[in-house]
Amino acid sequence: MKAPAAARGLFRVQSPARVPARTRALAPARALARRIEARTPAHRDRAVDGLRALALLAVPTGHWLLGGFTLDADGAIHNASPLTAFGFFAPVSWVLQMLGIFFLVGGYAAVLSYDRRTGSTAAWLRGRITRLGRPVLGVTAVWAVLVPVLYVLGVPDDTLRTGATLVVQPLWFVGVYLVVTALTPYCVRAARRLGVWAAAPLLATVAVVDLLRYGPYADAVPSWLSVLNILPGWLFAYQLGVAWGRGRIGRREAWALLLGGAALFAALLLAFHYPASMVGVPGEARTNSHPPSLLVLALAAAQSGAAILLRDRLGRLLRRPALWAPVVVINLSAMTILCWHQTAMLAAAVPASFLGPVAGLTTAPDTAGWILARLAWMPLFAVLLVLIGRYARGFETPWTQATAVHRSAAGLLAAGFAWYALG
């Protein structure tokens, strides 16, 4: 006896030709997401990985959106910023300045890794330093080769120096991160004794230096004094992360960080007239970022408190394979994204400079049209970063095939590029 036609239709298998095109296009991505989900250990802290991925994506987004170029009469490009013309862009920098979250998560992950180490502390540090150093050595060595090749191909020297500056710009972060990582054993001891309060002396140090360099006696204070803020300024959020990893920050402390950081942030802006932008603005005498001012720490405190409070909700959200898979891919390519995202933007801007003014690429970032054009170019930057990353990703893996000669050559090339970029 045959089933009714309607019932037979329920069990009819669609031929490949009748499967919607969108379903066929998404099939590989869904299969990848399922494989990643199956390989994820049950104990993996998805929320922490999600926060790291969010902070990582903020770096290229911020540099691509808040950094522009101008074209001179000789066809060379020079750095420019839309923040010079558009003050209302400053709150955008509050959202995109997520290095506080990155250091928070870094401290959290470091203390867990430190507790699981099987060898000595020195061996643990060497492993982490090597993992961070390989991609930096790779990008600088490649650019050391690219610079003379591009010069021979007709790229102006000013363009090359602009590019070198942009490539080196994010790498300062790696140097600072290596220093704070080396301080992990001391951060662990401080967190064990003081909990969240271990970060208070770091906040106080930055406040004192800011008072000296911006207060009533600022004219008598040497300019180099601001350098004293670099280590405590970035160690602050890392120390919070170590305390969090030690279980010394609960919801009460997180709410205190969120509300206290937000209140301090507002007071510094409104009462003490700190610059509104979290990144440097060309032509401005003061900057919040290099070295970090107290405003950076206030933002980091507020962001850290919010991140800790949202951890459980974010972890549940990332139980969805479609959301979890991109987080894994981003985390596996963390140093590639950090080291090569400026190269991706330059890969579009440098060829465009030979065509003359191109909206959003080589025109001055001082019109609303530039903002719209730059937003339209950003997907291309992302595609170029993915293409570059397919090859540059190898610098993140152990250099098992590299000989001592190869490593020495890479080191010499990297040193030569650093001299060129900074000299």
Phi, psi and chi 1 to 4 in degrees:
 res  aa     phi    psi   chi1   chi2   chi3   chi4
   1 MET       -  128.6  178.0  177.3  176.0      -
   2 LYS   -80.3  145.7  -68.4 -176.2  178.0 -179.0
   3 ALA   -73.4  155.0      -      -      -      -
   4 PRO   -56.7  154.0  -22.2   31.3      -      -
   5 ALA   -58.9  -40.0      -      -      -      -
   6 ALA   -62.7  -40.4      -      -      -      -
   7 ALA   -68.7  -38.8      -      -      -      -
   8 ARG   -61.7  -32.8  -68.9 -161.6  -56.1  -88.7
   9 GLY   -65.8  -28.7      -      -      -      -
  10 LEU   -66.1  -28.3  -68.9  174.5      -      -
  11 PHE  -105.6    6.0  -61.1   98.0      -      -
  12 ARG   -71.9  129.0 -175.3  179.0  -63.8  121.3
  13 VAL   -86.3  128.1  177.8      -      -      -
  14 GLN   -74.7  139.3  -72.5 -177.3  -51.5      -
  15 SER   -73.2  155.8   64.8      -      -      -
  16 PRO   -53.7  -33.7  -26.4   34.9      -      -
  17 ALA   -67.7  -26.5      -      -      -      -
  18 ARG   -93.4   -6.2  -62.0 -176.8   63.9 -178.3
  19 VAL   -70.6  131.4  175.2      -      -      -
  20 PRO   -53.8  143.9  -24.2   32.7      -      -
  21 ALA   -59.6  -37.2      -      -      -      -
  22 ARG   -64.4  -39.4 -178.9 -179.3  177.7 -175.0
  23 THR   -64.6  -42.4  -58.7      -      -      -
  24 ARG   -64.6  -39.2  -67.2 -161.6  -57.2  -87.2
  25 ALA   -67.1  -34.1      -      -      -      -
  26 LEU   -87.7   -8.4  -67.0  176.9      -      -
  27 ALA   -58.6  -46.6      -      -      -      -
  28 PRO   -61.1  -39.6  -21.8   33.3      -      -
  29 ALA   -65.4  -40.1      -      -      -      -
  30 ARG   -67.4  -37.8  -71.1  171.8  175.9  167.3
  31 ALA   -64.6  -41.5      -      -      -      -
  32 LEU   -62.5  -43.3  175.9   61.9      -      -
  33 ALA   -60.9  -39.6      -      -      -      -
  34 ARG   -66.4  -38.8  -72.5 -167.1  -64.3  -91.0
  35 ARG   -65.8  -42.4  -71.7 -162.3  -59.2  -88.3
  36 ILE   -63.5  -42.8  -68.8  174.8      -      -
  37 GLU   -60.7  -42.7  178.2   67.2   25.5      -
  38 ALA   -66.4  -29.4      -      -      -      -
  39 ARG   -92.0   -2.7  -64.1  176.9 -178.1  178.0
  40 THR   -81.2  122.6  -59.5      -      -      -
  41 PRO   -61.3  147.6  -19.1   30.7      -      -
  42 ALA   -62.8  -29.1      -      -      -      -
  43 HIS   -85.4   -0.9   64.1  -88.4      -      -
  44 ARG   -62.4  130.9 -170.6   73.6 -168.7 -179.0
  45 ASP   -84.7   94.0 -164.9  -34.8      -      -
  46 ARG   -67.8  -33.2  -58.9 -171.6 -177.5 -147.0
  47 ALA   -64.0  -42.4      -      -      -      -
  48 VAL   -64.8  -42.6  170.3      -      -      -
  49 ASP   -63.7  -37.1  -74.8  -18.5      -      -
  50 GLY   -65.4  -40.6      -      -      -      -
  51 LEU   -64.9  -40.2  -71.0  168.2      -      -
  52 ARG   -63.3  -43.6 -175.2 -172.4  -65.8  108.8
  53 ALA   -62.0  -40.9      -      -      -      -
  54 LEU   -63.3  -43.3 -169.2   63.1      -      -
  55 ALA   -66.6  -36.4      -      -      -      -
  56 LEU   -64.7  -44.8  -84.4  167.9      -      -
  57 LEU   -66.6  -27.1  -70.9 -178.9      -      -
  58 ALA   -66.8  -26.3      -      -      -      -
  59 VAL   -66.4  -57.8  174.7      -      -      -
  60 PRO   -65.5  -35.3   20.3  -31.3      -      -
  61 THR   -60.5  -44.3  -57.6      -      -      -
  62 GLY   -66.0  -44.3      -      -      -      -
  63 HIS   -67.8  -37.6  -74.9  155.9      -      -
  64 TRP   -72.2  -33.9  -67.4  -14.2      -      -
  65 LEU   -87.7  -35.3 -175.2   60.2      -      -
  66 LEU  -101.7    6.2  -59.6  179.9      -      -
  67 GLY  -122.8  132.0      -      -      -      -
  68 GLY  -134.3 -172.2      -      -      -      -
  69 PHE  -135.2  155.2  -58.8  107.1      -      -
  70 THR  -121.5  156.2   55.9      -      -      -
  71 LEU  -112.7  124.1 -166.5   66.8      -      -
  72 ASP   -89.2 -179.2   65.8   19.8      -      -
  73 ALA   -65.9  -22.2      -      -      -      -
  74 ASP   -90.7    1.6  -63.4  -36.2      -      -
  75 GLY    86.8   10.1      -      -      -      -
  76 ALA   -90.9  149.3      -      -      -      -
  77 ILE  -101.1  147.2   57.9  174.5      -      -
  78 HIS  -132.7  152.4  -59.5  -91.5      -      -
  79 ASN   -67.9  143.3  -72.4  -37.7      -      -
  80 ALA  -149.9  167.8      -      -      -      -
  81 SER  -139.3  136.5  173.5      -      -      -
  82 PRO   -67.2  -16.6   24.1  -33.6      -      -
  83 LEU   -65.2  -23.2  -70.4  166.2      -      -
  84 THR   -64.9  -38.4  -56.5      -      -      -
  85 ALA   -96.5  -27.9      -      -      -      -
  86 PHE  -119.9   94.5  -58.0  111.8      -      -
  87 GLY   -64.9  -26.7      -      -      -      -
  88 PHE   -69.8   -8.0   64.1   81.9      -      -
  89 PHE   -74.8  -14.5 -109.2   43.5      -      -
  90 ALA   -55.9  -45.6      -      -      -      -
  91 PRO   -60.5  -26.1  -26.4   36.4      -      -
  92 VAL   -61.8  -37.2  176.4      -      -      -
  93 SER   -68.2  -24.2   68.9      -      -      -
  94 TRP   -66.5  -36.6  -56.2  -12.0      -      -
  95 VAL   -75.9  -41.5  177.7      -      -      -
  96 LEU   -83.0  -15.1  -64.0  176.9      -      -
  97 GLN   -82.9   89.1  171.1   58.7  -75.4      -
  98 MET  -116.2   24.5  -62.4 -169.4   68.5      -
  99 LEU   -65.8  -26.7  -74.1  177.2      -      -
 100 GLY   -60.3  -43.8      -      -      -      -
 101 ILE   -64.1  -40.8  -67.3  -68.3      -      -
 102 PHE   -62.5  -44.8 -161.4   96.0      -      -
 103 PHE   -69.1  -35.5  -81.8   95.6      -      -
 104 LEU   -58.6  -52.1  172.4   80.2      -      -
 105 VAL   -65.5  -36.6  173.3      -      -      -
 106 GLY   -60.9  -43.0      -      -      -      -
 107 GLY   -65.4  -40.5      -      -      -      -
 108 TYR   -61.4  -49.5  179.8   94.6      -      -
 109 ALA   -67.5  -36.3      -      -      -      -
 110 ALA   -64.7  -41.5      -      -      -      -
 111 VAL   -69.0  -34.4   70.2      -      -      -
 112 LEU   -67.2  -42.5  -61.6 -176.4      -      -
 113 SER   -65.5  -39.5  172.9      -      -      -
 114 TYR   -63.7  -39.0 -177.7   73.4      -      -
 115 ASP   -69.0  -28.3  -71.2  -18.4      -      -
 116 ARG   -90.0   -3.4  -68.0 -165.9  -57.0  -94.9
 117 ARG   -60.0  144.0   74.0 -167.4 -172.1  -77.4
 118 THR  -104.2  -18.9   55.4      -      -      -
 119 GLY  -105.5 -156.8      -      -      -      -
 120 SER   -77.7  166.9   64.2      -      -      -
 121 THR   -63.1  -38.2  -62.0      -      -      -
 122 ALA   -63.0  -40.6      -      -      -      -
 123 ALA   -66.4  -39.2      -      -      -      -
 124 TRP   -62.3  -44.1  176.9   80.4      -      -
 125 LEU   -65.6  -41.2  -76.1  173.3      -      -
 126 ARG   -60.1  -40.8  -81.8 -163.5  -56.8  -90.1
 127 GLY   -62.6  -43.0      -      -      -      -
 128 ARG   -71.8  -37.6  -62.6 -177.0   79.2   82.3
 129 ILE   -66.2  -41.8  -70.2  171.3      -      -
 130 THR   -62.5  -41.4  -59.5      -      -      -
 131 ARG   -64.1  -34.8 -169.8  173.5   64.8 -174.0
 132 LEU   -81.9  -31.3  -67.7  171.9      -      -
 133 GLY   -76.9  -32.6      -      -      -      -
 134 ARG   -56.9  -50.8  -78.7 -167.3  -58.2  -99.5
 135 PRO   -63.8  -35.1  -21.1   33.7      -      -
 136 VAL   -65.4  -44.5  173.2      -      -      -
 137 LEU   -61.6  -38.4 -167.9   62.4      -      -
 138 GLY   -64.6  -49.1      -      -      -      -
 139 VAL   -68.2  -38.8   66.9      -      -      -
 140 THR   -71.8  -35.7   48.4      -      -      -
 141 ALA   -67.2  -40.8      -      -      -      -
 142 VAL   -64.0  -42.1  168.9      -      -      -
 143 TRP   -69.5  -28.5  -96.3   90.7      -      -
 144 ALA   -62.6  -32.2      -      -      -      -
 145 VAL   -80.7  -37.5  175.0      -      -      -
 146 LEU   -65.6  -38.9  -84.8  178.1      -      -
 147 VAL   -56.4  -54.0  167.2      -      -      -
 148 PRO   -66.4  -33.5   19.7  -31.1      -      -
 149 VAL   -64.5  -45.8  170.9      -      -      -
 150 LEU   -66.1  -35.4  -67.1  174.4      -      -
 151 TYR   -63.8  -43.2 -176.4   78.1      -      -
 152 VAL   -63.6  -32.1  169.7      -      -      -
 153 LEU   -78.6   -2.0  -67.3  175.9      -      -
 154 GLY   104.6    6.3      -      -      -      -
 155 VAL   -73.6  127.6  177.3      -      -      -
 156 PRO   -61.0  150.1  -22.4   33.2      -      -
 157 ASP   -61.6  -37.5 -177.2   63.2      -      -
 158 ASP   -62.8  -37.6  -76.5   -9.2      -      -
 159 THR   -64.2  -42.2  -65.6      -      -      -
 160 LEU   -64.5  -38.6  -65.9  175.2      -      -
 161 ARG   -70.4  -35.6  -68.5 -166.1  174.8  -83.5
 162 THR   -62.0  -45.9  -64.0      -      -      -
 163 GLY   -62.6  -42.6      -      -      -      -
 164 ALA   -61.8  -40.6      -      -      -      -
 165 THR   -61.9  -43.0  -59.0      -      -      -
 166 LEU   -66.7  -38.4  -71.2  177.2      -      -
 167 VAL   -66.3  -41.2  170.9      -      -      -
 168 VAL   -73.6  -28.7  168.3      -      -      -
 169 GLN   -50.1  -49.6 -172.5 -178.6   51.3      -
 170 PRO   -75.4  -13.5   -8.6   24.2      -      -
 171 LEU   -77.2  -15.8  -58.0 -176.0      -      -
 172 TRP   -58.8  -33.9   67.6  -95.4      -      -
 173 PHE   -59.7  -39.0  159.4   80.2      -      -
 174 VAL   -64.2  -42.1 -179.1      -      -      -
 175 GLY   -61.1  -45.1      -      -      -      -
 176 VAL   -64.4  -41.1  173.4      -      -      -
 177 TYR   -64.1  -36.6 -163.7   82.5      -      -
 178 LEU   -63.4  -40.0  -73.0  173.8      -      -
 179 VAL   -66.0  -46.9  173.2      -      -      -
 180 VAL   -67.8  -31.4  -60.1      -      -      -
 181 THR   -64.1  -40.2  -61.0      -      -      -
 182 ALA   -63.2  -23.4      -      -      -      -
 183 LEU   -89.1    4.6  -64.6  174.3      -      -
 184 THR   -52.8  -47.1  -61.1      -      -      -
 185 PRO   -56.8  -36.9  -24.4   34.6      -      -
 186 TYR   -73.8  -35.6  -55.4   98.9      -      -
 187 CYS   -64.5  -37.3  -66.5      -      -      -
 188 VAL   -63.6  -44.2  169.9      -      -      -
 189 ARG   -64.4  -41.3  -65.2  173.6 -164.9  169.9
 190 ALA   -64.4  -41.9      -      -      -      -
 191 ALA   -66.1  -35.5      -      -      -      -
 192 ARG   -64.1  -36.8 -175.0 -175.1  -60.8  121.0
 193 ARG   -86.3  -40.7  -64.7  177.2 -178.3  176.3
 194 LEU  -113.8  -13.2  -59.6  173.8      -      -
 195 GLY    65.9 -136.3      -      -      -      -
 196 VAL   -64.8  -24.5   68.2      -      -      -
 197 TRP   -70.6  -11.3  -70.8  102.5      -      -
 198 ALA   -63.7  -21.4      -      -      -      -
 199 ALA   -85.5  -12.8      -      -      -      -
 200 ALA   -61.9  -44.4      -      -      -      -
 201 PRO   -60.7  -31.1  -23.6   34.2      -      -
 202 LEU   -67.4  -43.2  -56.8  170.3      -      -
 203 LEU   -61.3  -43.0 -176.2   76.9      -      -
 204 ALA   -65.4  -38.2      -      -      -      -
 205 THR   -61.2  -46.6  -60.6      -      -      -
 206 VAL   -64.1  -38.5  173.8      -      -      -
 207 ALA   -62.6  -41.4      -      -      -      -
 208 VAL   -66.7  -44.0  168.9      -      -      -
 209 VAL   -63.7  -40.7  172.4      -      -      -
 210 ASP   -63.2  -39.8  -87.9   14.1      -      -
 211 LEU   -62.1  -39.9  176.8   62.6      -      -
 212 LEU   -69.4  -42.0  -68.8  173.4      -      -
 213 ARG   -85.6  -16.6   61.4  178.6  178.1  151.9
 214 TYR  -119.8   -6.2  -62.1  141.1      -      -
 215 GLY   -82.0 -163.4      -      -      -      -
 216 PRO   -66.0  -19.6   20.6  -31.6      -      -
 217 TYR  -108.3   25.4  -57.4  105.1      -      -
 218 ALA   -60.3  -34.0      -      -      -      -
 219 ASP   -66.5  -24.5  -68.3  -20.5      -      -
 220 ALA   -93.1   -3.7      -      -      -      -
 221 VAL   -93.9  130.3  173.3      -      -      -
 222 PRO   -65.6  147.5   22.7  -32.7      -      -
 223 SER   -65.1  -28.2   59.0      -      -      -
 224 TRP   -67.4  -14.4   57.2  -99.9      -      -
 225 LEU   -59.4  -28.9 -171.5   74.4      -      -
 226 SER   -62.9  -23.6   61.7      -      -      -
 227 VAL   -61.4  -25.7  176.3      -      -      -
 228 LEU   -63.6  -16.5  -61.8  179.0      -      -
 229 ASN   -82.5  -14.4  -89.6   -1.5      -      -
 230 ILE   -61.3  -53.4  -66.1  176.9      -      -
 231 LEU   -69.7  -54.9 -177.2   56.9      -      -
 232 PRO   -64.1  -29.5   22.3  -32.6      -      -
 233 GLY   -63.5  -41.0      -      -      -      -
 234 TRP   -93.6  -21.1  -63.3  117.8      -      -
 235 LEU   -72.5  -21.6 -173.6   59.8      -      -
 236 PHE   -55.3  -56.8  171.6   75.8      -      -
 237 ALA   -68.3  -33.3      -      -      -      -
 238 TYR   -62.9  -42.4 -170.6   85.7      -      -
 239 GLN   -63.7  -39.6 -179.7   65.5   63.6      -
 240 LEU   -60.1  -40.8  -70.0  176.9      -      -
 241 GLY   -64.3  -39.3      -      -      -      -
 242 VAL   -63.2  -44.2  171.2      -      -      -
 243 ALA   -63.0  -38.7      -      -      -      -
 244 TRP   -63.4  -45.4 -175.4   27.3      -      -
 245 GLY   -63.7  -28.6      -      -      -      -
 246 ARG   -81.9   -1.3  -81.3  -67.3 -173.0 -175.1
 247 GLY    77.3   21.1      -      -      -      -
 248 ARG   -98.1    4.2  -60.9  -61.3  -57.9  -86.6
 249 ILE  -124.2  113.5  -61.9 -177.9      -      -
 250 GLY  -104.9 -164.9      -      -      -      -
 251 ARG   -66.4  -36.9  -66.6 -171.4   65.3   83.3
 252 ARG   -63.5  -46.0 -178.3  176.7   63.3 -178.4
 253 GLU   -65.9  -35.9  -68.7   82.6    3.4      -
 254 ALA   -65.2  -41.7      -      -      -      -
 255 TRP   -64.1  -37.4  -86.2  111.2      -      -
 256 ALA   -64.3  -40.2      -      -      -      -
 257 LEU   -64.6  -45.0  -73.8  169.9      -      -
 258 LEU   -62.5  -53.4  172.7   58.7      -      -
 259 LEU   -72.5  -40.6  -61.4  177.3      -      -
 260 GLY   -66.1  -42.3      -      -      -      -
 261 GLY   -64.5  -41.3      -      -      -      -
 262 ALA   -65.2  -41.0      -      -      -      -
 263 ALA   -66.0  -42.7      -      -      -      -
 264 LEU   -65.5  -39.8  178.2   58.9      -      -
 265 PHE   -58.5  -48.2 -170.4   88.3      -      -
 266 ALA   -64.0  -40.7      -      -      -      -
 267 ALA   -65.6  -41.5      -      -      -      -
 268 LEU   -65.2  -36.7  -67.4  173.3      -      -
 269 LEU   -72.4  -47.4  -79.0 -180.0      -      -
 270 LEU   -86.9  -39.8  -59.8  176.3      -      -
 271 ALA   -95.9  -32.7      -      -      -      -
 272 PHE  -109.8    1.9  -65.4   95.0      -      -
 273 HIS    56.7   43.8  -51.1  -65.8      -      -
 274 TYR   -68.1  151.0  -88.1   61.8      -      -
 275 PRO   -57.3  140.2  -21.2   31.2      -      -
 276 ALA   -73.6  -30.8      -      -      -      -
 277 SER   -77.9  139.4  173.1      -      -      -
 278 MET   -83.4   -9.1  -60.5  -55.3  -62.9      -
 279 VAL  -118.4  162.5  -62.4      -      -      -
 280 GLY   -67.6  141.6      -      -      -      -
 281 VAL  -113.8  123.3  179.6      -      -      -
 282 PRO   -54.2  132.3  -26.4   35.8      -      -
 283 GLY    93.8  -16.2      -      -      -      -
 284 GLU   -83.6  141.6  -67.0  -68.6  -27.9      -
 285 ALA   -75.8  -29.1      -      -      -      -
 286 ARG  -115.7  148.8  -71.4  173.7   57.4  176.9
 287 THR  -138.6  148.1  176.3      -      -      -
 288 ASN   -90.0  -15.4  -72.9  -49.7      -      -
 289 SER  -102.5  -35.7   54.7      -      -      -
 290 HIS  -129.2   93.2  -59.6  -61.9      -      -
 291 PRO   -82.6  170.2   31.2  -35.0      -      -
 292 PRO   -65.4  137.1   22.3  -32.5      -      -
 293 SER   -94.9  177.6   71.4      -      -      -
 294 LEU   -61.6  -27.2 -170.2   58.5      -      -
 295 LEU   -64.0  -36.1 -167.9   73.0      -      -
 296 VAL   -63.6  -41.5  171.7      -      -      -
 297 LEU   -69.1  -36.0  -84.6   68.7      -      -
 298 ALA   -62.3  -43.9      -      -      -      -
 299 LEU   -64.7  -41.8  179.6   63.1      -      -
 300 ALA   -62.7  -38.4      -      -      -      -
 301 ALA   -64.1  -46.3      -      -      -      -
 302 ALA   -63.9  -43.8      -      -      -      -
 303 GLN   -63.9  -40.8  -70.9  175.6  -24.0      -
 304 SER   -64.1  -44.6  -62.3      -      -      -
 305 GLY   -60.2  -44.1      -      -      -      -
 306 ALA   -63.9  -40.8      -      -      -      -
 307 ALA   -63.2  -43.6      -      -      -      -
 308 ILE   -66.1  -39.5  -65.0  168.8      -      -
 309 LEU   -67.6  -32.5  -69.7  169.9      -      -
 310 LEU   -92.3    2.4  -67.0  172.5      -      -
 311 ARG   -56.5  -51.2  173.6 -173.5 -178.3  175.5
 312 ASP   -63.8  -41.5  -67.4  -19.8      -      -
 313 ARG   -64.8  -41.8 -175.9  174.8  -61.4  179.8
 314 LEU   -65.7  -39.3 -179.4   58.6      -      -
 315 GLY   -60.9  -41.4      -      -      -      -
 316 ARG   -65.9  -39.4  -71.3 -167.4  -62.4  -90.9
 317 LEU   -62.7  -38.4 -172.7   65.0      -      -
 318 LEU   -81.5    7.0  -68.2  177.3      -      -
 319 ARG   -72.7  -13.9  -72.3  -72.0  170.4 -172.7
 320 ARG   -79.4  122.1  -58.9  176.9 -177.0  178.4
 321 PRO   -55.9  -36.0  -26.5   35.1      -      -
 322 ALA   -66.5  -27.2      -      -      -      -
 323 LEU   -90.9  -32.2  -63.8  178.3      -      -
 324 TRP   -72.1  -37.7  173.4 -121.6      -      -
 325 ALA   -57.9  -48.4      -      -      -      -
 326 PRO   -61.0  -34.5  -20.8   32.0      -      -
 327 VAL   -62.3  -43.5  168.3      -      -      -
 328 VAL   -63.2  -46.2  172.8      -      -      -
 329 VAL   -61.4  -43.2  172.5      -      -      -
 330 ILE   -64.4  -43.5  -67.9  167.8      -      -
 331 ASN   -65.6  -36.7  -84.4  -82.9      -      -
 332 LEU   -69.0  -20.8  -71.5  174.5      -      -
 333 SER  -112.2   24.9  -54.6      -      -      -
 334 ALA   -56.1  -52.9      -      -      -      -
 335 MET   -71.7  -30.2  -71.2  -60.7  -66.1      -
 336 THR   -63.4  -44.5  -61.2      -      -      -
 337 ILE   -61.7  -46.1  -67.2  171.2      -      -
 338 LEU   -64.6  -42.7 -177.8   68.6      -      -
 339 CYS   -81.4  -27.5  -68.0      -      -      -
 340 TRP  -115.7   -1.1  -68.4   92.2      -      -
 341 HIS   -68.2  -32.3   68.3  -84.9      -      -
 342 GLN   -69.0  -35.5  -62.4  -78.0   48.9      -
 343 THR   -62.2  -37.7  -58.1      -      -      -
 344 ALA   -62.2  -42.6      -      -      -      -
 345 MET   -65.7  -41.5 -179.9  170.1   65.0      -
 346 LEU   -66.1  -30.3  -71.3  164.1      -      -
 347 ALA   -63.4  -21.9      -      -      -      -
 348 ALA   -94.2  -40.0      -      -      -      -
 349 ALA   -74.9  -39.0      -      -      -      -
 350 VAL   -64.7  -49.7  172.8      -      -      -
 351 PRO   -59.3  -36.5  -24.3   35.2      -      -
 352 ALA   -64.6  -28.5      -      -      -      -
 353 SER   -64.3  -24.5   67.4      -      -      -
 354 PHE   -76.8  -14.1  -72.8   91.2      -      -
 355 LEU   -93.1   -8.4  -57.4  176.5      -      -
 356 GLY    98.4 -158.6      -      -      -      -
 357 PRO   -64.1  122.3  -20.7   33.6      -      -
 358 VAL  -123.6  118.6  177.9      -      -      -
 359 ALA   -55.2  130.1      -      -      -      -
 360 GLY    84.3  -10.4      -      -      -      -
 361 LEU  -118.3  -56.3  -80.5 -178.9      -      -
 362 THR  -120.2    7.6   60.1      -      -      -
 363 THR   -95.7  154.4   54.1      -      -      -
 364 ALA   -60.4  136.1      -      -      -      -
 365 PRO   -82.1   64.8   30.5  -33.8      -      -
 366 ASP  -131.1   16.6   55.2    4.9      -      -
 367 THR  -134.3  159.1   65.1      -      -      -
 368 ALA   -63.5  -31.8      -      -      -      -
 369 GLY   -61.9  -35.9      -      -      -      -
 370 TRP   -63.3  -41.5 -178.1   92.6      -      -
 371 ILE   -60.2  -46.3  -62.3  173.8      -      -
 372 LEU   -64.6  -41.4  -63.9  175.3      -      -
 373 ALA   -65.6  -41.5      -      -      -      -
 374 ARG   -63.8  -40.2  174.9   49.1   64.1   97.9
 375 LEU   -60.7  -35.8  -69.7  172.0      -      -
 376 ALA   -71.0  -29.8      -      -      -      -
 377 TRP   -79.5  -22.9  -78.1  112.4      -      -
 378 MET   -60.3  -37.3  -73.9  175.7   65.4      -
 379 PRO   -59.9  -34.7  -25.8   34.8      -      -
 380 LEU   -65.8  -41.5  174.9   62.0      -      -
 381 PHE   -57.6  -41.7  -60.7  162.9      -      -
 382 ALA   -64.4  -42.4      -      -      -      -
 383 VAL   -63.4  -43.2  170.1      -      -      -
 384 LEU   -63.1  -36.8  -69.6  171.0      -      -
 385 LEU   -65.3  -40.4  178.7   56.6      -      -
 386 VAL   -62.6  -43.9  170.5      -      -      -
 387 LEU   -64.1  -44.2  -66.4  175.4      -      -
 388 ILE   -64.4  -40.1  -66.5  170.1      -      -
 389 GLY   -63.7  -26.5      -      -      -      -
 390 ARG   -59.1  -31.4  -69.6 -173.8   61.5 -176.6
 391 TYR   -99.8  -39.9  -56.7   95.1      -      -
 392 ALA   -71.5  -20.4      -      -      -      -
 393 ARG   -57.9  -26.4  177.1   74.3  177.2   79.8
 394 GLY   -62.8  -23.9      -      -      -      -
 395 PHE   -69.0  -20.0  -69.5  122.2      -      -
 396 GLU   -80.5  -23.4  -67.3 -158.6   47.4      -
 397 THR   -85.1  157.5   58.8      -      -      -
 398 PRO   -56.6  138.3  -25.6   34.4      -      -
 399 TRP   -85.9   68.2  -65.5    5.0      -      -
 400 THR   -68.9  -28.0   54.9      -      -      -
 401 GLN   -91.2   -5.8  -56.8  -60.9  -40.4      -
 402 ALA   -82.7  131.7      -      -      -      -
 403 THR   -87.9  174.9   65.3      -      -      -
 404 ALA   -62.0  -34.5      -      -      -      -
 405 VAL   -65.3  -44.2  173.9      -      -      -
 406 HIS   -60.3  -44.5  -66.7  146.5      -      -
 407 ARG   -65.5  -39.9  -68.2 -171.5  175.9   92.4
 408 SER   -65.0  -40.8  -61.4      -      -      -
 409 ALA   -64.1  -42.2      -      -      -      -
 410 ALA   -62.8  -40.0      -      -      -      -
 411 GLY   -64.6  -41.9      -      -      -      -
 412 LEU   -65.7  -41.6  -71.2  173.4      -      -
 413 LEU   -63.3  -43.2  -72.8  170.6      -      -
 414 ALA   -63.3  -41.3      -      -      -      -
 415 ALA   -64.6  -39.1      -      -      -      -
 416 GLY   -64.8  -40.5      -      -      -      -
 417 PHE   -67.2  -41.0  177.1   72.3      -      -
 418 ALA   -60.6  -41.4      -      -      -      -
 419 TRP   -62.3  -42.0  175.6   82.5      -      -
 420 TYR   -66.0  -45.6  173.7   79.1      -      -
 421 ALA   -69.5  -37.3      -      -      -      -
 422 LEU   -94.7  -15.0  -58.5  175.9      -      -
 423 GLY   -86.1      -      -      -      -      -
